[in-house]
């Protein structure tokens, strides 16, 4: 019997068809601060009304530039694990504060409240939160919290009914360790303690679609804390290793401009199933 594969159908229904058709470009996202040359990357997850949780991220990274869906790399695997704890396997939808990859963290901070960027982002949040079954918003990091805060006053009745879990970004530990010089073990423990502090309240405001496991995170990532991306989240024909935890895309080059222009994609060793020469 043939294997039946699942895939994301894309942006075939309104209002999403119009949202992608009318996406802003370099006139709104300055090229000095955003990698607009890699194109906009819109979402991951359900657009059919079945989502119960909205995940608001920051900006697409390297793996996302290839897969054309957000939160696919290790950060996405960590978020997938957090959702699994509250019994959510597929009933989610994810969007970012920015359509394009940020070229430097300072640039991200500069533009989070830009009027044109905010206006377009709010159209997505309206489509996903107003008169839908979403009951909780999981905001990943400071930029996501600011993006949500810019939307909430525009829809006060809807926002008042939503639970907001503003947690540290899934790669907070690595970024904080680099910036502060603290041991990675220490910053990882701080990140997971922050996630633990939000876990029970988030679960209480979401109707699970499957079993929950509210066992708190330990001080470091455990073997079940990272969960693979569902096949149905990615475009048709996406190879299975795009959804795994192994890194398969990296920016490469001898200088900043070459690195910006170049992504090297490598099939992970564990996915190399062809016979050796």
C-alpha positions in Angstrom: 0.0 0.0 0.0 1.3 3.4 -0.9 2.3 5.8 1.9 -0.1 8.7 2.3 1.8 11.9 3.1 0.4 15.0 4.7 1.3 18.5 3.8 0.4 22.1 4.4 -2.1 23.2 1.8 -0.8 26.8 1.8 -2.8 30.0 1.6 -5.8 29.0 -0.4 -8.6 30.5 1.6 -9.4 34.1 2.7 -8.3 36.1 4.5 -4.9 34.4 4.1 -4.9 34.4 0.3 -5.1 38.2 0.4 -2.7 38.5 3.3 0.1 36.8 1.3 -0.8 38.5 -1.9 -0.5 41.9 -0.2 2.6 41.3 1.9 4.9 44.3 2.4 8.4 44.4 0.9 11.5 46.5 1.1 9.4 49.7 1.2 8.4 48.6 4.7 11.3 46.3 5.7 14.5 48.1 5.0 17.2 45.9 3.5 19.8 47.2 5.9 18.0 45.6 8.7 16.2 42.6 7.2 17.2 39.8 4.8 14.4 40.6 2.4 16.3 38.9 -0.4 15.2 35.5 1.0 11.5 36.5 0.8 8.7 36.6 3.3 7.9 33.6 5.5 4.4 33.7 6.8 3.4 31.0 9.3 3.3 27.3 10.4 0.4 25.3 11.6 -3.4 25.3 11.1 -5.2 28.0 9.1 -8.5 26.0 9.0 -9.9 27.2 12.2 -8.8 24.2 14.3 -6.0 26.1 16.2 -6.4 26.5 20.0 -3.1 28.1 20.6 -1.4 31.0 18.8 2.4 31.0 19.0 3.9 34.4 18.3 7.6 34.2 17.4 10.3 36.7 16.4 11.6 36.2 12.9 12.5 33.4 10.5 16.0 31.9 10.7 18.1 29.9 8.3 16.1 26.6 8.3 12.9 28.6 7.8 14.4 30.4 4.7 14.6 27.0 3.0 11.5 25.2 4.3 9.2 28.3 3.9 7.6 27.8 7.3 8.5 29.4 10.6 9.9 27.8 13.8 11.3 24.7 12.1 14.8 24.4 13.5 15.8 23.6 17.1 13.8 26.5 18.4 10.7 25.1 16.8 11.5 21.6 18.2 11.5 23.1 21.7 8.3 24.9 21.2 6.7 21.7 19.8 7.8 20.0 23.1 6.2 22.7 25.2 2.9 22.4 23.3 3.0 18.7 23.7 3.2 19.1 27.5 -0.2 20.9 27.4 -1.7 18.3 25.1 -1.5 20.2 21.9 0.0 18.2 19.0 -1.4 19.9 15.9 -4.1 22.4 17.1 -1.8 25.5 16.9 -0.9 28.2 14.5 2.4 30.2 14.5 3.3 33.6 13.1 6.2 35.9 13.7 6.6 39.5 14.6 8.6 40.0 11.4 8.0 38.4 7.9 11.7 38.6 7.1 14.8 37.5 8.9 16.4 40.2 11.0 19.9 41.3 10.1 21.2 41.9 13.6 19.3 41.8 17.0 19.5 45.6 17.3 17.6 45.9 14.1 14.8 43.8 15.5 14.5 46.1 18.5 14.3 49.2 16.3 11.4 48.2 14.1 9.0 46.3 16.4 6.6 49.2 16.6 7.0 50.5 13.1 3.5 51.5 11.9 3.5 49.7 8.6 5.0 46.5 10.0 2.5 46.6 13.0 -0.5 47.3 10.7 0.2 44.2 8.6 1.1 42.0 11.5 -2.2 43.0 13.2 -4.1 41.9 10.1 -2.7 38.4 10.7 -3.5 38.5 14.4 -7.1 39.6 13.7 -7.5 36.7 11.3 -6.2 34.2 13.8 -7.6 35.5 17.0 -10.9 37.4 16.4 -13.9 35.0 16.5 -11.8 31.9 16.5 -11.2 28.9 18.9 -7.8 30.2 20.1 -7.9 30.7 23.8 -4.2 31.3 24.6 -1.2 33.1 23.1 2.3 31.9 23.6 4.6 34.8 23.0 8.3 33.8 22.6 10.6 36.5 23.8 10.5 40.3 24.3 9.8 41.2 20.7 6.8 38.8 20.6 5.4 40.3 23.8 5.8 43.8 22.3 4.1 42.7 19.1 1.2 41.3 21.0 1.0 44.4 23.2 0.7 46.5 20.0 -2.3 44.5 18.8 -4.2 43.9 22.1 -5.5 47.6 22.5 -6.9 47.4 18.9 -9.1 44.4 19.9 -9.7 44.8 23.6 -12.7 42.5 23.9 -10.9 39.7 22.1 -7.6 40.3 24.0 -9.4 40.2 27.4 -10.7 36.7 26.8 -7.2 35.4 25.8 -4.6 34.0 28.2 -1.1 35.4 27.4 1.9 33.3 28.3 4.9 35.6 27.6 7.9 33.2 28.0 11.6 33.5 27.2 12.5 32.8 23.6 13.3 29.1 23.0 16.9 30.0 22.2 17.2 32.5 25.1 19.8 30.2 26.9 22.3 30.3 24.0 21.9 34.0 23.4 22.1 34.9 27.0 25.2 32.8 27.5 27.0 34.5 24.6 26.0 38.0 25.7 26.7 37.6 29.4 29.5 35.1 29.5 27.5 33.0 31.9 27.7 29.2 31.6 25.2 27.7 29.2 24.0 25.4 31.9 23.1 28.3 34.1 21.2 30.2 31.4 19.4 27.0 30.3 18.2 26.4 33.8 16.9 30.0 34.0 15.1 29.6 30.7 13.4 26.3 31.7 12.5 27.7 35.1 10.7 30.5 33.3 8.8 28.0 31.1 7.9 26.1 34.2 6.4 29.2 35.8 3.9 29.5 32.9 3.2 25.9 32.3 0.2 25.3 34.6 -1.6 28.5 33.7 -1.1 27.9 30.0 -2.5 24.4 30.3 -5.5 25.6 32.3 -6.5 28.0 29.5 -6.2 25.5 26.6 -8.5 22.6 25.8 -6.1 19.7 25.1 -6.4 17.5 22.0 -4.5 14.7 23.6 -2.8 13.6 26.9 -1.0 16.3 28.9 2.2 16.0 30.9 2.7 18.9 33.2 5.9 17.5 34.8 8.1 20.5 35.1 11.2 20.8 33.0 14.5 19.9 34.7 17.5 22.2 34.8 18.5 21.1 31.3 16.8 19.8 28.2 15.7 16.2 28.5 15.4 13.5 25.7 11.6 14.1 25.3 11.7 17.9 25.5 12.3 18.4 21.8 9.6 17.1 19.5 9.8 16.8 15.7 7.7 19.0 13.4 4.6 17.3 12.1 4.7 16.4 8.4 1.5 18.3 7.8 3.1 21.6 8.7 5.4 21.8 5.7 4.8 22.3 2.0 4.2 19.2 -0.2 7.3 17.2 -1.0 9.4 18.4 2.0 11.9 15.7 2.9 11.5 14.2 6.4 14.9 15.4 7.6 13.6 19.0 7.4 11.4 18.2 10.4 14.2 16.6 12.5 16.3 18.0 15.2 19.6 17.7 13.3 20.8 21.0 11.9 20.8 20.9 8.1 21.1 24.5 7.0 23.8 27.1 7.9 24.8 30.5 6.6 28.3 30.2 5.2 30.9 32.6 3.7 34.2 34.3 4.3 32.6 37.7 5.0 29.3 39.1 6.3 27.9 39.9 2.8 28.8 36.4 1.4 27.3 34.8 4.5 24.2 36.8 4.1 23.8 35.6 0.5 24.7 32.0 1.1 22.9 29.1 2.9 24.5 25.7 2.8 22.1 22.8 3.0 23.5 19.4 4.0 21.5 16.2 4.4 22.1 15.0 8.0 24.1 11.8 8.3 21.2 9.9 9.8 19.1 10.7 6.8 21.6 9.4 4.2 19.9 6.2 3.3 21.4 5.7 -0.1 23.9 2.9 -0.7 27.6 3.9 -0.5 29.6 4.2 -3.6 
